[in-house]
């Protein structure tokens, strides 16, 4: 056994089958340190030599898992979720307690993170532990999935959408507090906002648009889905066509429509500033980037498009997912039902 004194604390260092083991005994008592070291050496021998399981830190495990996701559009989103466990990165996975992981989730809850968001964080921790088992590393505790939460879906009214668009416009030159750089990025965000509203796609699907997906002659945009969805082709509205033509004429990047947005999964700060300028209320739920996608789906419903139609537009592989995006007005439905009944009755006379 190998013990070394650093300050007033004994540290155990040992290589077992080439795997370095380093742990603090957290004590200045050498006899206590020796007992701990003997126990740890026995456990490490069992894990590494007998069972072929290798210890690893949370940080290194997360890094290796992310490496398997290189090239995917969801890579940054996964990295963001795993970074929530940054406080545990220096810990050996086998030393992490359930309370340690739950503390991270509770901290997110205290910061106001939504249960829907926290449920994803929990899922990625459990996925990370499954990855550890598959790679023959030691495995830490798993969390109980967060279930039975009902996220509050938010849709923009026409007035709110108009206010958001107005707030996103590039102000006149000389506006106090907005320099040339600010005007440049405001113009990009304005164009991206219209793209999201008129295509109903996810933020990262629009952020990663390439010119090969835009056909100005045919007036179409091909959307490559970032999740396990179905790619789809959309016709451009006149305002979106104008934006794309202007961006094409002024392009400096021959590949991407929004070069400064490539690789980004979300921009919560941008939307926070935009909704503040627009004066949007949070009484019915906070307006987020994904609210624009929900609004698009709801607009299609209000104007008579069927559920299968909207499923195709959103690129969903499962119609049950589409149903979450649809909000119906009970009074409006009742009025339409009455109109149908009246039409039938009139024919029967």
Secondary structure, 3 states (H helix, E strand, C coil): CCEEEECCEEEEEEEECCEEEEEECCCCCHHHHHHHHHHHHHHHHHHHHHCCCECCEHHHHHHHHHHCCCCCCCHHHHHHHHHHHHHHCCCEHHHCCHHHHHHHHHHHHHCCCCHHHHHHHHHHHHHHHHHHHHCCECCCCCCCCCCCCCCCCCCCCHHHHHHHHHHHCCCCCCCCCCCHHHHHHHHHHHHHHHHHHHHCCCHHHHHCCEHHHEECCCCEEEECCCCCCCCEEEECCHHHHHHHHHHHHCCCCCCECCHHHCCCCCCHHHHHHHHHHHCCCCCCCCCCHHHHHHHHHHHHHHCCCCHHHHHHHHCCCCHHHHHCCCCCCHHHHHHHHHHHHHHHHHHHC
